[in-house]
Every structure is written in C-alpha cells, then in structure tokens.
Amino acid sequence: MNIYGAFNDKDQFEITNPRTPQPWLHYLIRPGQPGTETFCSGVTYTGGGFDARGTHENTFVDTQIHLNDGDDKGRYVYIKDCATGEYFTNTWQPVRREGQEFKTTLDFGSLTFDSTYKDLSVKTVMFVPREFDGWIQTITVENTGTEEKEVEIYPFLPVHMGDALDRLMAGDNDGFFGGAKWDSDLQSIVYRRNHGINVNDDPDKINGMLGNVATFYSTLNEADTEYETQEERFFGDRFRDLSNPAAVEEGRLSSQDQPYLRRTCGVYRNRLTLQAGEKKEFAVALVVGSTQDYYLNNKEELRSFLTLVQDPMKRREMLQSVTDWWNAELSKLTIQTPDAKLNRAFKWLQYQCQVVYVLNRMKSRFHTGYEYGWGFRDILQDVLFVLPYGTTTVREALKLISTQMFSNGVSYHNFFLNQPGNKEIQASDDPVWFPNAVVTYIKETGEFDFLQEVTAYAEEHEGSSNVKGTILEHCIKAVDRVWEDRSPRNLPYMKDCDWNDDLNELRKGGEPNQDVESVMVGQQLYKVFMDMIDLFTAADIEADRVAEYTTRAQILRDALETHAVDAEGYYKRALSLIPDKQDLGTSEATHGKIFLEPQAFGINCGVADASRLEQVLTKVEEHLDTDFGAELCSPAFTDLAEDDILPSRSWNIEKEPPGMKENGSIFMHLNAWLVQSYARLGKGKKAVDFYCKCLPENLASDQDRYGAEPYVYPEYVCGRAAQSFGRGGHTWLTGTAPTMHQSLLEYIFGLRAEYEGLRVDPCIDPAWDTVTLKRDFRGATYEITVDNSAGVEQGVVRVELDGATIEGNVLPALGDGRVHTVRVVMG
C-alpha cells in the first residue's frame, strides 16, 4: 500500500508522492459570489483542470479532465537553465525529471506547488482573489547553487473560451468565432469570444459577443516580450507535446496572434538572472474582464485588475483576504469532539459543502459540466447546508429556484443560466424538495413573511409573462402535484424516476410512466404533509388545509403499510402495477432483494411504526452493511453484465456495472440519511461509528484501493459486487457532503432549528465525555458545551443558558448580537 498524501498539523493536505491512482482535484472559488456567477478553478495537484464562470456557457480553460486520466494538460510554468539547456516545470506534469522533488499542499482557498530540480527551487501559490474573476499564481524562483544562473521562464495556459458544449459539438467550426491577440497597452494576450451570454454587460452594446474577455498575464512581461497563441507553433510539430515543446528547447516564440480559437494557448518567454542564493518573485494570472469595458471603456477595469496583480504587496493582501474569508466562514460553525479525524474532516466538509452549493453538479473529474447546469432537487438539498452560515443567501437562492417550477407543480429537472431548463424528465420526487427546503428555512430564520414573497413560475422561461405566485402557493402546488400523480392505491407514481435516477422506466405515449409506484416518494410525501401541517399551525394559516393534509397523510401511511411492506418486514423499493412484473426490493427477488432508500426514509419520514423500526435496521445491517458503509441495494443486478440475460425492465439500474452507482454501490448520500435513522432511534454509538467509518480519510485508509481524493466525500464507493470493492467514485460535487453536514450537526450533535428556537438533543458515542460547539442562530451566537460525564447515548437532563437553567432543551432565539454560553448536561 502506497501513501501519496496526508494531513499536516494545520489540517492542510500534502501530496508528496505524485503517482496517485487518480488525478486528485482541488477547487478554488471566488469567495462570496452566488452560484450563478461564481468563478471557479478546478485544479489538480499536477496543475491540470478547468476555469469557468457559472455554468459551461462561460468557460475559459477546459482540459476535459473527465476524459483525461493522464491529467497531462494544464496551467504550467517551464523553468529553463540557460547554461545547460535543461528545463522542468513547476508541477509534476508535463515535464518529469529524475531526481525532481515535488510537493503540493491543498489549503482552504489556495494550493501551493513546490518543485525543486538540481539548483533551482520553485514555489507556486495559486488562489482565486476576491477582487476579480480569475486566478493568480505567485511564483518564487530560488537559486540554491553557488553560481549565478540565467533562467528562462515560460508560463503556459491552454485556452478554451466560450460555451464548452458548443465547442464540443461544433468543433473547429465553433472555434472560428473568437481569437487571441497581443495587447501592447496591457502587455499581455487578450482572448475574445464572438458570441455567448452577456454576463453583466448590456447586450445591446456588445452586439452578441460573450460578455467577458480574458487576458493571460505575466508580471515579467515587457513591450518586446515574445509570446505564443497557438499550441502547434509552441510544440513545433504534431508529434511533440507539452512534455517536450520545441519552443522551450530552441528558446524562441513566434509572437503571432491567432484570429480564431483552435488549440489556443498563451505562452511567454520571460527571463530572470539569479545570483547564488538569490530568490525572485513574480506572478502569472488569468484575469477576466468585461467586453463592454474592453472595447467601449478603454479597458479601465481590466487595467485596474492587472495593476493589482503587478504589485507584490497587493498580491499578498489579496491572498490574505481569501484566507481570512475562509477562516471567518468556517469559524461560524465549529466543533470539537474526542475524535481528531472527525474534527479535521469537518473543516474539509465545510469547504466541500460550499463548493457543492455554488457548483451543484457541474464541472468535475466525473461531470462534463456541459449537460446539466443546476439540478432542481440537487440544489434544494445542497442549499440547506448554508443556513448556519448565512440565511440571506438561502432566501435568494430559494426565490431563484422557485422560478424553475411551473404553475402546475411540475419543475424543470435541471436548469441553466441563459436558456430554458429540462422539462423532458419529470422526476416524481422533484416537487417535494421545495416545500421541504422552505420549511427548513423558516425554522432557521423565523421569517414567516417569506411565504408571501411573490415569484414567477417557470412559464416565464417559456415565453409567458405574468404567471406568478407566492412562495406558499409554490409549496402547495408542489405538494398537490405529487398527491395528484398517484395510483388508485393512493401511492405516488414513479413517473420518469424518483431520487434514484436509474429507476427510469421508459415513457408510454410520450407521458411519464404510471406502471410503477415509488415507495420512497410516498414516504417523502407523508413527511411533507406533516411538515406543512406544522408550518400552517405555527404561522396560523390555512386551517382548512391542515385538516385536508391530515387526512391525506393518514391515507398515504395506510397505503404504505398495506402495500409496501415485504414479507420479511422491511420496505420494498417500488411496486409494480403490471401483474407479471415483480415488485422491486422484495425478498422473493434474485437481485435487488432490499434497498436502503425506503428503510432510511421509512424511519426518517416517520412512516415506520415502533414495531418496524428495529426490524428495518436489523435487515439493513444483515443485508447491506460493509466495511465502507451500507450498499444501496443487494444483491446487485448481474443478469446483463455477467449472465448475458436481458434486463427485466427498461430502467437503467439493471444495465449498470454490478456494485457501481445505483446498482449496489455504497451510495454515501444514503449513508448520511442512515446515520440520521440511527440517531432518531437514540442509537448514538451506532450513529457515530457509522458516520466515522464513512469519513473520507477512513474510506481511503488504503489509498491505492480507494483511488480517489482522501480529503472530500465521494458520491459512492464500489460495493461488494464490483470488480474494485472499496474504490471511491464521483468525488467533490455530490449531495453526500451537505447531507453528511446535516447528519452530524442536526442528528449527532442534535442542533436542530425549530419554529420556537434551537433544539439541543445530542445523540453521541457514550465514550464521548465532552463535546464543544459554536453555532450562530437568529442573530446571536451560542457557545455550547455538552457534558456527557454520565456516559449515555442520548438524553438531556439540564440546559444552562448564561449560567441559568432553562426549561426544556430548546434555546430561545435571543437575536441580540451577543455570544451566549450554553451548558448541556446529558443523563
């Protein structure tokens, strides 16, 4: 077993062995931007990755790392010793030299590449500043030898500007609409795009151009600096590549512009003289500006950005500002437990959640970012993580998301910046996530007035104006949509799919399928009915609907008990309305006898009665649990992959590789919900043990076997039926992260927002004697110490607020801007 990297004592992750099984990725995002505007750099530890603003519609660098496990294209700096002609790069790729020392350090908001070869040492610190869209690399070159050195520096950037999907589909034809040109005023290469979204520019003033221009800049540039804009000329011929570019070896660049965007790049030939022991600092940067500013405002804004990059002191201040922002953001919610791994993992979980929130399921090592934009259900799960860190962001996000729902309660399954969303998929669960999010928001804030905010329905994206409703009306329409789309047995139809996207039976007559009932959506709908009843009661509204929803909830619960329970006492996954088709998730089946979703949701949604709770968890432990978490289903479907037997239905789950994704993998998102199930039953030790075995660091206890990044959560881990049991998949952009955050904060630590205040009800390992937490809530800060000297799993016997015992275990919303001390005594 190889160790490629580990956490240091600052909770940074250091990669010291560059031959990792996969190209481990880090994300740098511009702090404080909304997701629709966020500039993001995905950076692998070898310098590869991508740069984009918002969705794929505004891309600047795209090395298509989702198709390139070699990770051999990225942002590099070549360093050449003029005396010997030898050269290397500041990252492990693309030039690897025998004896070269290498380390990459991943931090919150930055990463650092350290590279040393012979008598030259190079340190590169990369970050996305708060001041502009783009990134800065501050580079320090040191001569560690005993003689003066003349060094040539060649910064390199691959450029892929505009709509990445258009580029993929249209190829060179799309590349004609753009160009790269040396700008003598700015002493840098400027890239334009001749069509695209207007971003923040006035569309009438930029005449169909992309609202951004971009420049690649080196602070070593001068008026006569040699440059290159095309990869073919940089390489020398088509049989060379980034590992041996002729231009570096020969010491010359063409200084030619490129009036189109085909294999476009940016390269400079800079020079440094270093005395023995001397070090010099410079910077390279990708700086994104406005088309309107560049062509109509004499480049004033872009000039101001480059002035910041030129100044070493300003660069240090900008980096410190990013560091301070992340420190402040992470410190809004802090934890301390007896488990050092858990404490460390929580910081990286917070960081991952912030990235997931702004990027949703866009560009990563596994997602192209071209096809999906924001998922309706996905963003509604992700956004709730933000509540303890800042509620205004969530309020605005919910208003935006509400505009993706039609007035009949159906929503786009996924949506974009500058075009209508996808209404070709009607997932039966999509609508229920909206009222769930609104209820959670109001419990956090107490802002019942939010229900009366008026927003548009999705008809506005389809050309119909003035179709609007309140947030409350959006919620009611969502609930009614799912209730109306039910079978004669009063259970919701699966339609095109539910939360499990691969339970996607083909449509009939162009309409969503009505041959299958979703047990999971039935459970979700029951909980939404109960949550809406509580909301109506707390807000003192909709009295008639309270009675109606109470009746519906009972009908639904009775239907689930009558039709959805297997002979062995656990919940089936989906029920067939076709007589000769078997139910899914039944003990009578050969494959997919039991699924995790309805077991966890049966408990978490309050559907399972007391006699069934223990039975359900026992079956989960018996059939689904592994060393790395519980599998989504078992046994995995193998007919097609191993036995050459056609699937029994048209859905994808039977077509996937056994043990991967929805076909029997250890789906970590579901494992987060399972942790909640244990906590709801008061099983603190099991909840904590299960949570901890799913920590990324523990999943990657064998980094060769696991393969993926050991510092962030994956979507899934390959299950027992897979060829590579225990291998991680689809890291970073996954709903696992915000749901793990919720499971830890609200169910293990028991800090749950209620209409009347903040409930404190820990469910922890009895071996934990003390836990400390800090949590902001409705304008006040609560510093909480949990005293578990009694050694119990759950149960609060006393709560002291600022030294005085209060009744019950719900902290009042003081809203006074002060810090309050809380002592919680368990027993």
DRENKOL-324946 format. One record per residue (C-alpha): y, x, z. Coordinates in steps of 0.1 Angstrom, whole numbers. Layout:
# DRENKOL-324946
NODE      v      u      w
NODE      Y      X      Z
...
//
This chain:
# DRENKOL-324946
NODE      v      u      w
NODE      0      0      0
NODE     34     14    -10
NODE     66      8      8
NODE     95      5    -16
NODE    122     -5      8
NODE    130    -16     43
NODE    158    -29     65
NODE    180     -4     83
NODE    197     -8    117
NODE    227    -25    100
NODE    204    -52     86
NODE    210    -38     51
NODE    180    -35     28
NODE    174      0     15
NODE    153      7    -16
NODE    141     43    -16
NODE    111     41    -39
NODE    124     29    -72
NODE     90     20    -87
NODE     90    -16    -72
NODE     64    -40    -86
NODE     92    -62   -100
NODE    129    -57   -107
NODE    143    -67    -73
NODE    176    -86    -76
NODE    208    -89    -56
NODE    236   -115    -61
NODE    273   -108    -58
NODE    296   -138    -60
NODE    333   -142    -58
NODE    339   -155    -23
NODE    354   -189    -17
NODE    351   -203    -53
NODE    335   -237    -59
NODE    302   -236    -78
NODE    317   -250   -110
NODE    339   -219   -112
NODE    321   -191    -93
NODE    320   -157   -109
NODE    286   -142   -102
NODE    270   -109   -109
NODE    232   -107   -106
NODE    224    -70   -101
NODE    190    -54    -99
NODE    186    -23    -78
NODE    184     -3   -111
NODE    217    -16   -125
NODE    204    -45   -147
NODE    213    -81   -145
NODE    240   -105   -157
NODE    275   -117   -152
NODE    286   -154   -156
NODE    313   -178   -146
NODE    300   -213   -137
NODE    271   -222   -160
NODE    256   -205   -190
NODE    285   -218   -210
NODE    307   -189   -199
NODE    286   -157   -199
NODE    298   -121   -201
NODE    267   -100   -196
NODE    232   -112   -202
NODE    204    -87   -204
NODE    179   -116   -204
NODE    162   -101   -174
NODE    140   -132   -172
NODE    122   -118   -203
NODE    125    -81   -194
NODE    104    -69   -165
NODE    112    -34   -177
NODE    147    -40   -165
NODE    159    -14   -189
NODE    193    -27   -199
NODE    223    -30   -176
NODE    256    -16   -164
NODE    252     22   -162
NODE    272     54   -159
NODE    259     85   -176
NODE    268    119   -160
NODE    265    149   -182
NODE    268    186   -171
NODE    287    201   -200
NODE    274    236   -193
NODE    237    227   -195
NODE    239    195   -216
NODE    217    178   -191
NODE    225    142   -182
NODE    213    115   -159
NODE    225     80   -148
NODE    239     67   -115
NODE    210     43   -113
NODE    172     47   -117
NODE    174     32   -152
NODE    177     41   -180
NODE    175     79   -176
NODE    150     91   -151
NODE    148    128   -143
NODE    121    147   -125
NODE    135    156    -91
NODE    163    130    -91
NODE    169    115    -57
NODE    176     78    -55
NODE    185     50    -30
NODE    200     16    -34
NODE    215     -3     -4
NODE    219    -40     -6
NODE    245    -55     17
NODE    263    -88     21
NODE    288    -89     -8
NODE    281    -54    -22
NODE    255    -29    -31
NODE    255      9    -32
NODE    237     32    -56
NODE    231     68    -45
NODE    218     92    -72
NODE    215    129    -70
NODE    203    154    -97
NODE    205    191    -92
NODE    240    199    -81
NODE    256    165    -88
NODE    257    137    -64
NODE    269    102    -74
NODE    277     73    -51
NODE    285     39    -67
NODE    297      9    -47
NODE    297    -24    -66
NODE    313    -56    -55
NODE    329    -88    -68
NODE    365    -89    -55
NODE    383   -120    -41
NODE    413   -113    -63
NODE    399   -120    -98
NODE    367   -128   -117
NODE    348    -97   -125
NODE    334    -67   -106
NODE    344    -32    -96
NODE    323     -1    -93
NODE    339     26    -72
NODE    322     58    -81
NODE    323     92    -63
NODE    310    123    -80
NODE    304    154    -59
NODE    297    189    -70
NODE    272    201    -44
NODE    268    235    -61
NODE    286    268    -57
NODE    303    269    -91
NODE    329    249   -110
NODE    315    221   -132
NODE    329    204   -163
NODE    314    169   -163
NODE    315    141   -189
NODE    313    105   -177
NODE    301     77   -200
NODE    304     43   -184
NODE    283     17   -203
NODE    284    -21   -204
NODE    263    -45   -226
NODE    284    -75   -235
NODE    270   -110   -243
NODE    301   -132   -242
NODE    303   -170   -245
NODE    277   -197   -243
NODE    244   -179   -237
NODE    224   -208   -250
NODE    243   -209   -283
NODE    237   -172   -287
NODE    200   -176   -281
NODE    197   -205   -306
NODE    221   -193   -333
NODE    216   -156   -331
NODE    238   -134   -353
NODE    255   -165   -368
NODE    270   -172   -334
NODE    279   -136   -329
NODE    304   -138   -358
NODE    327   -159   -335
NODE    341   -131   -313
NODE    350    -95   -312
NODE    357    -63   -293
NODE    389    -42   -297
NODE    406    -12   -280
NODE    438    -24   -265
NODE    462      6   -264
NODE    485    -12   -239
NODE    457    -17   -214
NODE    438     15   -224
NODE    406     -5   -224
NODE    383    -25   -246
NODE    390    -62   -247
NODE    364    -88   -257
NODE    374   -122   -271
NODE    353   -153   -279
NODE    364   -176   -306
NODE    350   -208   -292
NODE    339   -222   -259
NODE    352   -241   -228
NODE    389   -238   -219
NODE    382   -229   -183
NODE    417   -231   -167
NODE    437   -228   -199
NODE    455   -256   -217
NODE    431   -265   -246
NODE    460   -274   -268
NODE    474   -239   -265
NODE    443   -218   -272
NODE    431   -237   -303
NODE    394   -238   -295
NODE    390   -204   -280
NODE    370   -196   -249
NODE    394   -198   -220
NODE    385   -163   -209
NODE    390   -128   -224
NODE    373    -99   -207
NODE    380    -62   -205
NODE    358    -33   -196
NODE    380     -6   -179
NODE    377     29   -165
NODE    404     44   -144
NODE    398     77   -161
NODE    409     63   -195
NODE    439     77   -213
NODE    457     69   -245
NODE    433     91   -265
NODE    401     83   -247
NODE    371     80   -271
NODE    353     47   -269
NODE    324     27   -284
NODE    319    -10   -290
NODE    285    -12   -308
NODE    251     -2   -294
NODE    238     11   -328
NODE    265     37   -330
NODE    260     46   -294
NODE    223     51   -297
NODE    225     70   -330
NODE    198     51   -349
NODE    175     22   -343
NODE    147     44   -329
NODE    168     55   -300
NODE    177     35   -269
NODE    196     37   -236
NODE    174     64   -223
NODE    184     89   -250
NODE    217     79   -267
NODE    228    104   -293
NODE    264     98   -285
NODE    259    113   -250
NODE    238    142   -262
NODE    263    151   -290
NODE    294    144   -269
NODE    313    121   -292
NODE    321     84   -296
NODE    333     67   -328
NODE    363     49   -313
NODE    357     19   -337
NODE    364    -17   -329
NODE    339    -45   -337
NODE    352    -77   -352
NODE    321    -97   -342
NODE    297    -98   -312
NODE    264    -83   -323
NODE    248    -58   -299
NODE    283    -54   -285
NODE    289    -29   -257
NODE    316     -9   -240
NODE    314     29   -236
NODE    340     55   -227
NODE    339     93   -228
NODE    357    105   -197
NODE    360    140   -183
NODE    361    155   -148
NODE    365    191   -135
NODE    349    196   -102
NODE    353    227    -81
NODE    324    238    -59
NODE    320    213    -30
NODE    347    190    -45
NODE    343    153    -49
NODE    364    129    -70
NODE    366     91    -71
NODE    372     68   -100
NODE    363     32   -109
NODE    350     11   -137
NODE    354    -26   -138
NODE    347    -58   -158
NODE    379    -78   -154
NODE    380   -114   -167
NODE    414   -128   -177
NODE    428   -158   -194
NODE    430   -163   -231
NODE    463   -180   -227
NODE    477   -152   -206
NODE    464   -125   -230
NODE    478   -140   -262
NODE    508   -160   -250
NODE    520   -144   -218
NODE    520   -107   -227
NODE    488   -100   -207
NODE    508   -101   -174
NODE    480   -115   -153
NODE    454    -91   -168
NODE    478    -62   -163
NODE    481    -71   -126
NODE    444    -71   -122
NODE    440    -37   -138
NODE    468    -24   -116
NODE    447    -33    -85
NODE    416    -16    -99
NODE    436     16   -106
NODE    448     21    -70
NODE    421     37    -48
NODE    437     22    -17
NODE    437    -13    -32
NODE    401     -9    -41
NODE    392     -1     -6
NODE    412    -30      7
NODE    396    -54    -18
NODE    361    -42     -7
NODE    370    -46     29
NODE    384    -81     22
NODE    350    -90      7
NODE    331    -75     37
NODE    354    -93     62
NODE    349   -126     43
NODE    312   -124     45
NODE    313   -113     82
NODE    335   -143     90
NODE    313   -167     71
NODE    281   -155     87
NODE    296   -155    121
NODE    305   -192    120
NODE    269   -198    130
NODE    250   -171    149
NODE    216   -170    166
NODE    198   -146    189
NODE    161   -150    198
NODE    134   -127    212
NODE    122   -122    176
NODE    140    -93    159
NODE    127   -102    125
NODE    138   -137    128
NODE    173   -127    139
NODE    176   -103    109
NODE    161   -128     84
NODE    187   -154     95
NODE    216   -134     82
NODE    199   -129     48
NODE    190   -166     48
NODE    227   -175     53
NODE    236   -152     24
NODE    209   -167      2
NODE    219   -202     10
NODE    255   -195      0
NODE    243   -181    -34
NODE    219   -211    -39
NODE    247   -235    -31
NODE    271   -221    -58
NODE    245   -213    -84
NODE    219   -240    -78
NODE    191   -233   -102
NODE    210   -213   -128
NODE    205   -178   -139
NODE    179   -156   -121
NODE    149   -134   -128
NODE    130   -166   -134
NODE    155   -191   -148
NODE    173   -185   -181
NODE    203   -204   -167
NODE    207   -219   -202
NODE    189   -252   -199
NODE    195   -267   -165
NODE    230   -264   -150
NODE    230   -282   -117
NODE    201   -304   -107
NODE    211   -337    -91
NODE    185   -337    -64
NODE    187   -299    -60
NODE    224   -297    -53
NODE    222   -326    -29
NODE    196   -307     -9
NODE    214   -274    -12
NODE    249   -286     -3
NODE    240   -297     32
NODE    235   -261     44
NODE    273   -257     41
NODE    281   -283     68
NODE    282   -260     98
NODE    303   -235     78
NODE    330   -259     63
NODE    329   -296     57
NODE    357   -298     32
NODE    336   -281      6
NODE    308   -305     11
NODE    331   -335      8
NODE    345   -324    -25
NODE    310   -315    -38
NODE    297   -349    -29
NODE    326   -366    -48
NODE    318   -345    -79
NODE    280   -352    -76
NODE    287   -390    -73
NODE    302   -389   -108
NODE    268   -379   -121
NODE    254   -414   -111
NODE    256   -444   -134
NODE    267   -478   -121
NODE    231   -490   -122
NODE    220   -463    -97
NODE    203   -440   -122
NODE    216   -405   -123
NODE    216   -375   -146
NODE    186   -354   -136
NODE    208   -323   -142
NODE    243   -318   -154
NODE    268   -292   -167
NODE    304   -282   -168
NODE    316   -294   -203
NODE    290   -318   -216
NODE    271   -349   -205
NODE    241   -344   -183
NODE    205   -350   -189
NODE    195   -387   -187
NODE    162   -382   -206
NODE    145   -377   -172
NODE    145   -404   -146
NODE    130   -389   -115
NODE    122   -417    -91
NODE    134   -396    -61
NODE    168   -386    -75
NODE    188   -415    -63
NODE    176   -413    -26
NODE    191   -379    -21
NODE    226   -391    -25
NODE    227   -415      4
NODE    208   -390     25
NODE    235   -364     19
NODE    263   -389     26
NODE    247   -399     59
NODE    243   -363     69
NODE    279   -355     60
NODE    293   -384     81
NODE    271   -374    111
NODE    286   -339    109
NODE    322   -350    105
NODE    325   -385    119
NODE    346   -393     88
NODE    336   -429     81
NODE    366   -432     58
NODE    347   -411     32
NODE    327   -443     25
NODE    358   -459     10
NODE    367   -430    -13
NODE    366   -442    -50
NODE    350   -420    -76
NODE    339   -426   -112
NODE    304   -433   -123
NODE    286   -412   -149
NODE    297   -437   -176
NODE    329   -416   -178
NODE    309   -387   -193
NODE    296   -411   -219
NODE    330   -422   -231
NODE    335   -453   -209
NODE    365   -452   -186
NODE    374   -471   -155
NODE    339   -476   -143
NODE    344   -467   -106
NODE    331   -474    -72
NODE    334   -463    -36
NODE    311   -437    -21
NODE    295   -466     -1
NODE    289   -485    -33
NODE    273   -454    -49
NODE    249   -452    -19
NODE    240   -489    -21
NODE    234   -487    -58
NODE    212   -457    -54
NODE    191   -474    -27
NODE    188   -506    -47
NODE    178   -487    -78
NODE    147   -472    -61
NODE    139   -505    -45
NODE    141   -524    -77
NODE    119   -499    -96
NODE     89   -509    -75
NODE     55   -522    -83
NODE     41   -557    -74
NODE     26   -539    -44
NODE     62   -530    -32
NODE     58   -493    -38
NODE     82   -472    -60
NODE     71   -463    -94
NODE     67   -426   -101
NODE     87   -431   -134
NODE     92   -397   -152
NODE     83   -377   -120
NODE     94   -375    -83
NODE    103   -345    -62
NODE     72   -329    -77
NODE     85   -324   -113
NODE     50   -318   -126
NODE     37   -353   -117
NODE     53   -363   -150
NODE     32   -388   -169
NODE     44   -394   -204
NODE     67   -424   -211
NODE     54   -455   -227
NODE     76   -472   -254
NODE    104   -449   -245
NODE    106   -461   -209
NODE     97   -443   -177
NODE     60   -447   -168
NODE     50   -475   -145
NODE     13   -467   -142
NODE     17   -447   -110
NODE     32   -453    -76
NODE     48   -425    -57
NODE     38   -424    -20
NODE     64   -397    -13
NODE     93   -417    -27
NODE     80   -447     -7
NODE     83   -426     24
NODE    117   -413     15
NODE    130   -448      7
NODE    118   -461     41
NODE    138   -434     58
NODE    169   -440     37
NODE    167   -477     46
NODE    166   -468     83
NODE    194   -442     79
NODE    216   -467     61
NODE    209   -493     88
NODE    221   -468    114
NODE    252   -459     92
NODE    261   -496     88
NODE    257   -501    125
NODE    278   -471    135
NODE    305   -480    110
NODE    303   -517    120
NODE    300   -528     84
NODE    275   -546     61
NODE    259   -568     87
NODE    240   -588     61
NODE    227   -557     45
NODE    214   -545     79
NODE    191   -575     81
NODE    181   -571     44
NODE    173   -534     47
NODE    153   -540     79
NODE    131   -565     61
NODE    127   -542     31
NODE    118   -512     53
NODE     90   -532     71
NODE     76   -544     37
NODE     76   -508     25
NODE     59   -494     56
NODE     33   -521     55
NODE     26   -514     18
NODE     22   -477     25
NODE     -2   -484     54
NODE    -22   -508     32
NODE    -24   -488      0
NODE    -15   -451      6
NODE    -39   -440     34
NODE    -70   -421     24
NODE   -104   -429     40
NODE   -101   -396     60
NODE    -68   -408     75
NODE    -42   -388     56
NODE    -17   -399     30
NODE    -26   -400     -7
NODE      0   -385    -31
NODE      2   -410    -59
NODE    -15   -443    -66
NODE    -29   -454    -99
NODE    -22   -489   -112
NODE    -47   -483   -140
NODE    -82   -494   -129
NODE   -101   -465   -145
NODE    -77   -438   -133
NODE    -82   -422    -98
NODE    -55   -420    -72
NODE    -40   -385    -67
NODE    -47   -368    -34
NODE    -78   -387    -23
NODE   -109   -373     -6
NODE   -130   -387    -34
NODE   -115   -363    -60
NODE   -129   -330    -71
NODE    -94   -314    -74
NODE    -63   -322    -55
NODE    -80   -339    -26
NODE    -50   -336     -4
NODE    -13   -329    -10
NODE     12   -315     15
NODE     42   -336      5
NODE     31   -370     18
NODE     17   -355     50
NODE     50   -339     59
NODE     72   -368     47
NODE     49   -393     64
NODE     59   -376     97
NODE     95   -367     89
NODE    104   -401     75
NODE     90   -420    105
NODE     63   -438     85
NODE     32   -425    103
NODE     24   -443    135
NODE     14   -424    166
NODE    -23   -426    159
NODE    -19   -410    125
NODE      5   -381    133
NODE    -21   -358    148
NODE    -47   -368    122
NODE    -24   -358     93
NODE    -15   -324    108
NODE    -52   -317    115
NODE    -60   -323     79
NODE    -32   -301     67
NODE    -45   -272     89
NODE    -81   -279     78
NODE    -75   -280     40
NODE    -41   -264     32
NODE    -31   -237     57
NODE    -34   -200     47
NODE    -21   -167     60
NODE     11   -172     40
NODE     18   -209     46
NODE      3   -242     36
NODE     -6   -249     -1
NODE     10   -278    -19
NODE    -25   -292    -28
NODE    -61   -283    -26
NODE    -84   -277    -43
NODE    -62   -266    -72
NODE    -69   -281   -106
NODE    -91   -258   -127
NODE   -107   -280   -154
NODE    -84   -268   -182
NODE    -79   -232   -171
NODE   -114   -224   -162
NODE   -138   -250   -175
NODE   -123   -260   -209
NODE   -121   -296   -198
NODE    -90   -317   -209
NODE    -67   -329   -182
NODE    -74   -364   -168
NODE    -37   -374   -173
NODE     -8   -363   -194
NODE     11   -347   -164
NODE     17   -310   -161
NODE      2   -303   -128
NODE    -33   -302   -143
NODE    -21   -278   -170
NODE     -6   -251   -148
NODE    -24   -220   -137
NODE    -45   -226   -106
NODE    -28   -215    -75
NODE      7   -213    -91
NODE     37   -235    -89
NODE     28   -272    -83
NODE     -9   -266    -89
NODE    -20   -253    -55
NODE      6   -227    -47
NODE     21   -222    -12
NODE     53   -240    -20
NODE     77   -227      6
NODE    102   -256      3
NODE     74   -279     16
NODE     65   -254     43
NODE    101   -258     56
NODE     95   -295     59
NODE     62   -289     76
NODE     80   -268    102
NODE    101   -299    109
NODE     69   -320    112
NODE     56   -297    140
NODE     89   -298    157
NODE     92   -336    155
NODE     58   -338    173
NODE     71   -314    200
NODE     48   -285    189
NODE     72   -257    195
NODE     48   -228    193
NODE     33   -240    161
NODE     67   -247    146
NODE     79   -212    154
NODE     47   -195    144
NODE     47   -213    111
NODE     83   -205    105
NODE     79   -169    112
NODE     48   -163     91
NODE     69   -177     62
NODE     98   -151     68
NODE    103   -131     36
NODE     97    -98     55
NODE     63   -111     67
NODE     53   -126     34
NODE     60    -91     20
NODE     40    -72     46
NODE     22    -57     17
NODE     50    -51     -8
NODE     25    -43    -37
NODE      6    -75    -32
NODE     37    -97    -27
NODE     57    -81    -55
NODE     89   -100    -51
NODE    121    -92    -31
NODE    112    -89      6
NODE    147   -100     18
NODE    150   -135      4
NODE    128   -166      2
NODE    107   -174    -28
NODE    101   -208    -43
NODE     64   -203    -39
NODE     36   -178    -30
NODE      5   -179    -52
NODE    -23   -198    -35
NODE    -60   -191    -30
NODE    -70   -203    -64
NODE    -46   -179    -82
NODE    -56   -145    -96
NODE    -30   -129    -73
NODE    -32   -147    -40
NODE     -2   -139    -19
NODE     22   -129    -47
NODE     57   -142    -45
NODE     74   -162    -72
NODE    108   -175    -82
NODE    129   -159    -55
NODE    166   -164    -47
NODE    176   -197    -64
NODE    153   -221    -46
NODE    157   -251    -23
NODE    134   -232      1
NODE    165   -214     16
NODE    187   -244     26
NODE    157   -263     39
NODE    145   -233     60
NODE    180   -231     73
NODE    179   -268     83
NODE    144   -264     98
NODE    155   -236    120
NODE    189   -249    131
NODE    181   -286    135
NODE    145   -287    145
NODE    135   -254    162
NODE    169   -249    178
NODE    174   -287    179
NODE    211   -287    170
NODE    214   -320    151
NODE    247   -337    143
NODE    247   -374    153
NODE    274   -400    150
NODE    282   -397    187
NODE    281   -359    189
NODE    259   -328    186
NODE    224   -333    200
NODE    208   -302    216
NODE    170   -306    217
NODE    152   -272    212
NODE    115   -271    202
NODE    106   -235    206
NODE     79   -210    215
NODE     73   -213    252
NODE     73   -175    254
NODE    110   -175    245
NODE    128   -174    277
NODE    163   -173    263
NODE    180   -183    230
NODE    217   -180    223
NODE    236   -198    196
NODE    271   -203    183
NODE    279   -234    163
NODE    312   -250    151
NODE    313   -288    153
NODE    342   -311    145
NODE    370   -287    153
NODE    355   -269    183
NODE    331   -240    188
NODE    301   -243    211
NODE    285   -211    225
NODE    251   -223    237
NODE    226   -205    259
NODE    191   -221    261
NODE    174   -213    294
NODE    136   -217    290
NODE    125   -199    321
NODE    102   -229    326
NODE     82   -218    296
NODE     80   -251    278
NODE     79   -261    241
NODE    104   -290    243
NODE    123   -310    268
NODE    159   -307    282
NODE    164   -314    319
NODE    201   -304    322
NODE    231   -296    299
NODE    262   -280    313
NODE    294   -281    293
NODE    321   -256    305
NODE    302   -254    339
NODE    300   -292    344
NODE    267   -311    340
NODE    269   -339    314
NODE    247   -369    310
NODE    220   -366    284
NODE    218   -339    258
NODE    245   -349    232
NODE    276   -327    233
NODE    308   -346    228
NODE    330   -339    198
NODE    359   -323    216
NODE    379   -313    185
NODE    404   -292    205
NODE    400   -259    185
NODE    387   -241    216
NODE    355   -223    224
NODE    332   -241    249
NODE    303   -227    268
NODE    271   -247    270
NODE    240   -241    291
NODE    209   -260    282
NODE    180   -259    307
NODE    146   -268    294
NODE    118   -281    315
//
